[in-house]
Amino acid sequence: MLWTVRLLGFFLVTVTLLPLISTGKWYVRWWDFPRLQIAALLLLPIIFALLLWLRKTESWEPVLWTTILFGCLVWQVSHIIRFSPVWPTEVATSEQAERSIKLMVCNLDKSNSARTPVATQLREEQPDVLMLIEYDEAWAAELSKLRGSFAFHHEEVRGDGLGMAIWSNLPVLKPETRFLISERRPTIWAQIKSLSDETINFVGVHPTPPGLLDVTGDARRDSRVRDAELVLVAKEIAERTDEAWIVAGDFNDVAWSHTTRLFKRISGLKDPRIGRSFMGTYIAQYPPLRCPIDHVFLSDCFTISDLSRKRISGSDHFAVLASVSMSTPVGVTPQPKGDDEQDAELIVEEGISDAEDRGIESDEVIDD
């Protein structure tokens, strides 16, 4: 039993400490994701160490391991507990749901063969605004009838899981596709007119996941291109604080990571998951492994009446559903702290450098 504590404890302590290293290496940043799973696994060696301690053995190891492992458990739980009902909500609950805008964010999965059931599921939800991720020519053909039920469209049809689309029954103004860091990874920017004729800035994102094999198939991507893209979006929002914003998509990053928390502080956007639900969206097929990587972030003016997920046939992601309402005042309140600005600048520099090293140029970089 002691050797079980030693081996499992050493592994779990290591993966708990690794994310504290300031690096974009994928094999470090990957351990940002399974904090809930690591917390659950920590219970096993803690129980074993306690049993050894209660046996009153002469060894000091059970006491030491119990202390260290319990400290790791508290550290992991401190990241995820706010995504539960025991924590105060960050986005208030709407009182009048009838004036809400229903947003649906759906990663279709490029390899998904269950296309007809997906079309039916999307139609049943009847969202006001639908964001589609991994939208390629095959999905465009399958969803063509559904597309016709929306009045406004902006699409970037691409293969390899890189396409995106925004369909809306609310007026969409000035839609555009931007390539912030990588020419392979689009972001969609648009203005949506609310039911009360307010202008909402909408940004749809799907940055590069850490650990993804690059186009050569020989190397895995680090996180800095992803991180830089999210930081650039946050920096533009921080320059336009008197406007309403929704940023949504598959962030390929968990809600509690350093990058996502930095994104929130710089932009001033709020996470409606906080105080409500962990709501793991990936990997849909394996409940014990799920992490929250599909997000909807809102500016100060929004309240929310519904936040839920929907299983999508054949996809490795759940779709996210959010019904939001506008209140006053319109705007965001950026709250950078400490070295956030310098950290953000370094992340952008490293992201651009990483893209250049791989021969990938950005179409646009937002200047300070």
Backbone hydrogen bonds, N-H to C=O, Kabsch-Sander energy under -0.5 kcal/mol:
donor,donor_aa,acceptor,acceptor_aa,energy
5,V,1,M,-2.1
6,R,2,L,-2.5
7,L,3,W,-2.7
8,L,4,T,-2.3
9,G,5,V,-2.1
10,F,6,R,-2.4
11,F,7,L,-2.0
12,L,8,L,-2.5
13,V,9,G,-2.6
14,T,10,F,-2.1
15,V,11,F,-2.3
16,T,12,L,-1.3
17,L,13,V,-1.9
18,L,14,T,-2.1
20,L,17,L,-1.9
21,I,18,L,-2.2
23,T,21,I,-1.6
28,V,25,K,-1.6
29,R,25,K,-2.7
30,W,26,W,-2.2
31,W,28,V,-1.4
32,D,29,R,-1.9
33,F,30,W,-1.4
35,R,32,D,-0.5
35,R,33,F,-1.2
38,I,34,P,-2.8
39,A,35,R,-2.5
40,A,36,L,-2.1
41,L,37,Q,-2.3
42,L,38,I,-2.2
43,L,39,A,-0.7
43,L,40,A,-0.8
44,L,41,L,-1.2
46,I,42,L,-1.7
47,I,43,L,-2.4
48,F,44,L,-2.2
49,A,45,P,-2.7
50,L,46,I,-2.3
51,L,47,I,-2.3
52,L,48,F,-2.2
53,W,49,A,-2.3
54,L,50,L,-2.7
55,R,51,L,-1.2
56,K,53,W,-1.8
57,T,52,L,-1.0
64,L,60,W,-1.9
65,W,61,E,-3.3
66,T,62,P,-2.4
67,T,63,V,-2.1
68,I,64,L,-2.6
69,L,65,W,-2.8
70,F,66,T,-2.1
71,G,67,T,-2.0
72,C,68,I,-2.1
73,L,69,L,-2.3
74,V,70,F,-2.5
75,W,71,G,-2.1
76,Q,72,C,-2.5
77,V,73,L,-2.7
78,S,74,V,-2.1
79,H,75,W,-0.7
79,H,76,Q,-1.1
80,I,76,Q,-1.0
81,I,77,V,-2.5
83,F,80,I,-1.6
84,S,82,R,-0.5
87,W,84,S,-1.8
90,E,274,I,-1.2
94,S,304,I,-1.9
97,A,95,E,-0.6
99,R,96,Q,-1.1
100,S,97,A,-1.9
101,I,324,V,-3.6
102,K,100,S,-0.5
103,L,101,I,-0.7
103,L,322,A,-3.1
104,M,129,V,-2.4
105,V,320,V,-2.6
106,C,104,M,-0.5
106,C,131,M,-2.9
108,L,106,C,-0.8
108,L,133,I,-2.3
112,N,109,D,-1.9
115,R,113,S,-1.5
118,V,114,A,-1.3
119,A,115,R,-2.0
120,T,116,T,-1.7
121,Q,117,P,-2.4
122,L,118,V,-2.6
123,R,119,A,-1.8
124,E,120,T,-2.1
125,E,121,Q,-1.2
126,Q,122,L,-0.9
126,Q,123,R,-0.5
128,D,102,K,-1.8
129,V,102,K,-2.1
130,L,167,W,-3.3
131,M,104,M,-3.1
132,L,130,L,-0.5
132,L,165,A,-2.6
133,I,106,C,-2.5
134,E,163,G,-1.9
135,Y,163,G,-1.1
136,D,134,E,-0.7
140,A,136,D,-2.5
141,A,137,E,-2.2
142,E,138,A,-2.1
143,L,139,W,-2.5
144,S,141,A,-0.9
147,R,143,L,-2.7
148,G,144,S,-1.3
149,S,146,L,-1.7
150,F,147,R,-1.8
152,F,168,S,-2.6
154,H,166,I,-2.0
156,E,164,M,-3.4
158,R,135,Y,-1.6
158,R,156,E,-0.6
162,L,159,G,-1.4
163,G,158,R,-0.7
164,M,156,E,-2.0
165,A,132,L,-2.0
166,I,154,H,-3.1
167,W,130,L,-2.7
168,S,152,F,-2.5
169,N,128,D,-2.6
170,L,128,D,-0.6
173,L,191,Q,-3.8
176,E,189,W,-2.6
178,R,187,T,-2.9
180,L,178,R,-0.6
185,R,182,S,-1.0
187,T,178,R,-2.6
188,I,204,G,-2.1
189,W,176,E,-2.8
189,W,187,T,-0.5
190,A,202,F,-2.3
191,Q,173,L,-2.6
192,I,200,I,-3.2
193,K,171,P,-2.5
194,S,192,I,-0.5
194,S,198,E,-3.3
197,D,194,S,-1.8
200,I,192,I,-2.9
200,I,198,E,-0.5
201,N,244,A,-2.9
202,F,190,A,-3.4
202,F,200,I,-0.5
203,V,246,I,-2.5
204,G,188,I,-2.9
205,V,248,A,-2.3
211,G,221,R,-3.4
212,L,209,P,-1.5
214,D,219,A,-3.1
217,G,214,D,-1.6
221,R,212,L,-3.0
223,S,24,G,-3.0
227,D,223,S,-3.0
228,A,224,R,-2.8
229,E,225,V,-1.9
230,L,226,R,-2.0
231,V,227,D,-2.3
232,L,228,A,-2.4
233,V,229,E,-1.9
234,A,230,L,-2.2
235,K,231,V,-2.6
236,E,232,L,-1.8
237,I,233,V,-2.0
238,A,234,A,-2.2
239,E,235,K,-0.9
239,E,236,E,-0.6
240,R,237,I,-1.6
243,E,240,R,-1.1
244,A,199,T,-0.6
246,I,201,N,-2.5
247,V,297,F,-2.2
248,A,203,V,-2.6
249,G,295,H,-2.0
250,D,205,V,-1.1
251,F,249,G,-0.9
251,F,293,I,-2.1
252,N,293,I,-0.7
255,A,292,P,-0.8
257,S,254,V,-1.3
261,R,257,S,-2.4
262,L,258,H,-2.4
263,F,259,T,-2.8
264,K,260,T,-2.2
265,R,261,R,-2.3
266,I,262,L,-2.6
267,S,263,F,-2.2
268,G,264,K,-2.7
270,K,298,L,-3.5
274,I,271,D,-1.2
275,G,82,R,-2.9
276,R,273,R,-2.6
277,S,273,R,-1.7
281,T,291,C,-1.8
282,Y,291,C,-1.8
284,A,316,D,-2.3
286,Y,283,I,-1.3
289,L,286,Y,-2.1
290,R,287,P,-1.3
291,C,282,Y,-3.8
293,I,291,C,-1.1
295,H,249,G,-2.7
295,H,293,I,-0.6
297,F,247,V,-3.1
298,L,270,K,-2.5
299,S,245,W,-1.7
300,D,331,G,-1.4
301,C,331,G,-0.7
302,F,299,S,-1.8
303,T,325,S,-2.5
304,I,92,A,-2.5
305,S,323,S,-2.8
306,D,323,S,-1.1
308,S,321,L,-2.4
310,K,319,A,-2.2
312,I,317,H,-0.5
313,S,311,R,-0.5
315,S,312,I,-1.9
318,F,281,T,-2.2
319,A,310,K,-3.0
320,V,105,V,-2.4
321,L,308,S,-3.1
322,A,103,L,-2.6
323,S,306,D,-2.3
324,V,101,I,-2.5
324,V,322,A,-0.7
325,S,303,T,-2.4
327,S,301,C,-3.7
332,V,241,T,-2.3
333,T,268,G,-0.7
335,Q,265,R,-3.0
340,D,337,K,-2.0
343,D,339,D,-2.9
344,A,340,D,-2.8
345,E,341,E,-2.2
346,L,342,Q,-2.3
347,I,343,D,-2.3
348,V,344,A,-2.3
349,E,345,E,-2.4
350,E,346,L,-2.6
351,G,347,I,-2.3
352,I,348,V,-2.6
353,S,349,E,-2.3
354,D,350,E,-2.5
355,A,351,G,-2.2
356,E,352,I,-2.5
357,D,353,S,-2.5
358,R,354,D,-1.3
359,G,356,E,-1.7
360,I,355,A,-3.4
361,E,359,G,-0.5
363,D,179,F,-1.1
364,E,179,F,-2.6
367,D,365,V,-0.5
